[in-house]
Amino acid sequence: MEINVLVDEGLEGCPCASWLESLAQQVLVAQGIDSNTELSLVITGQEKMQKLNQSYLGRDEPTDVLAFSMLPAEQTPEADTPPFIVAPDGLWHLGEVIVSYTQAVIQAEERRHSLEKEVAILITHGVLHLLGYEDSKPELRRFMSARETEVLNCLDVE
């Protein structure tokens, strides 16, 4: 598995890149994703996240996680069809998960659990979106939430 981690400068107390990479890998393994997969993970601050949310979703407000899939909907792991084109490097490029470290700190405090657990929740949520899970309707949100809980129970996070 190739997991590219970028942590923006100035994020005091942010978990190290190797821990973030390991966590993302654990999420993919829990989903049964094969090792021939590539994922990008970006940890950033509130200001950049708000700009991305505005640019791509039209929402001028901060958010906790964004996911930008490189897979067409019909090529998610839930579909039985293989990808139409295999990248020249032979990897299955899932896309990019962007997490607001600032928002993770706020939410960890509000929910009274560790920052590591909140980061794990956000990375799991983002990866599931890349894999085709949706939360735009109540029934889809329940299904995705149940899967998040199952994946989080497989992770080594307190």
C-alpha positions in Angstrom: 0.0 0.0 0.0 1.2 3.5 -0.8 -0.1 6.1 1.6 1.3 9.6 1.1 0.9 11.8 4.2 1.3 15.6 4.2 1.1 17.5 7.4 1.0 21.2 7.0 3.5 23.2 9.1 2.5 24.9 12.4 0.1 22.2 13.6 1.3 21.9 17.2 0.7 18.5 18.8 -0.3 16.8 15.5 0.3 13.0 15.4 3.4 12.1 13.4 3.2 11.1 9.8 4.1 7.5 10.4 1.2 7.1 12.9 -1.2 8.7 10.4 0.1 6.4 7.6 -0.3 3.4 9.8 -3.9 4.4 10.8 -4.9 4.9 7.2 -3.4 1.6 6.3 -5.4 -0.1 9.1 -8.6 1.4 7.8 -7.9 0.1 4.3 -7.1 -3.3 5.6 -10.3 -3.4 7.7 -12.1 -2.7 4.4 -10.4 -5.5 2.6 -8.6 -3.2 0.2 -5.7 -4.9 -1.5 -2.1 -3.8 -1.1 -1.9 -2.5 -4.6 -3.6 0.8 -3.6 -2.5 4.4 -3.2 -4.1 7.0 -1.0 -3.2 10.6 -0.1 -3.8 12.0 3.4 -3.4 15.7 4.1 -3.6 17.2 7.6 -4.2 20.9 7.5 -5.6 23.8 9.5 -9.0 25.5 9.7 -8.3 28.3 7.3 -7.2 26.1 4.4 -10.1 23.6 5.1 -12.6 26.4 4.9 -11.2 27.6 1.6 -11.4 24.0 0.2 -14.9 23.6 1.5 -15.9 26.9 -0.2 -14.1 26.1 -3.5 -15.4 22.5 -3.9 -18.6 22.3 -2.0 -19.8 26.0 -2.0 -19.9 26.1 1.8 -18.1 29.0 3.3 -17.5 27.4 6.7 -14.9 25.1 8.2 -15.4 21.4 8.1 -13.6 18.4 9.7 -12.9 16.1 6.7 -13.1 16.2 2.9 -12.6 13.3 0.6 -11.8 13.6 -3.1 -12.2 10.3 -4.9 -10.4 9.5 -8.0 -12.7 6.6 -8.8 -15.9 6.8 -10.8 -18.9 5.7 -8.7 -19.2 2.4 -10.7 -15.6 1.5 -9.9 -15.8 1.5 -6.1 -14.9 -1.7 -4.2 -18.6 -2.4 -3.7 -19.0 -2.7 -7.5 -18.1 -6.1 -9.1 -16.5 -4.5 -12.2 -12.8 -3.9 -12.4 -11.4 -0.4 -13.0 -11.6 0.6 -16.7 -8.0 1.7 -16.9 -5.1 0.6 -14.7 -2.7 3.4 -13.9 0.8 3.0 -15.4 2.3 2.5 -12.0 -0.1 -0.5 -11.3 -1.7 1.1 -8.3 -5.3 1.6 -7.6 -5.5 5.4 -6.9 -8.3 6.0 -4.4 -8.0 9.7 -4.0 -7.3 12.2 -1.2 -8.6 12.6 2.4 -8.1 16.0 3.9 -8.5 16.4 7.7 -8.7 19.6 9.6 -6.4 19.2 12.6 -7.9 22.3 14.2 -11.4 20.9 14.0 -10.2 17.5 15.2 -8.9 19.2 18.4 -12.2 21.0 18.9 -14.3 17.9 18.4 -12.1 15.7 20.6 -12.6 18.1 23.4 -16.4 18.4 22.8 -16.8 14.6 22.6 -14.4 14.0 25.6 -12.1 11.5 23.9 -8.5 11.5 22.8 -7.3 13.5 19.8 -6.0 10.3 18.3 -9.5 8.8 18.4 -11.0 11.9 16.7 -8.4 11.8 14.0 -9.1 8.1 13.5 -12.8 8.8 13.2 -12.2 11.5 10.6 -9.7 9.4 8.5 -12.1 6.4 8.6 -15.0 8.7 7.5 -13.0 10.1 4.7 -11.7 6.7 3.4 -15.2 5.3 3.5 -16.3 8.2 1.3 -13.5 7.4 -1.1 -14.7 3.8 -1.2 -18.2 4.8 -2.2 -20.0 5.2 1.1 -22.5 8.1 1.3 -24.1 10.0 4.2 -26.4 12.4 2.3 -29.6 10.6 3.3 -30.6 9.3 6.8 -30.6 5.6 5.7 -27.2 6.0 4.0 -25.9 7.8 7.0 -26.9 5.0 9.3 -25.3 2.4 7.1 -22.1 4.4 6.8 -22.0 5.1 10.6 -22.4 1.4 11.4 -19.5 0.6 9.1 -17.4 3.4 10.7 -18.0 1.8 14.1 -17.0 -1.6 12.8 -13.8 -0.3 11.3 -12.9 1.8 14.3 -13.3 -1.3 16.5 -10.6 -2.9 14.4 -8.1 0.0 14.9 -5.5 0.3 17.6 -6.7 3.6 18.9 -7.9 4.5 22.4 
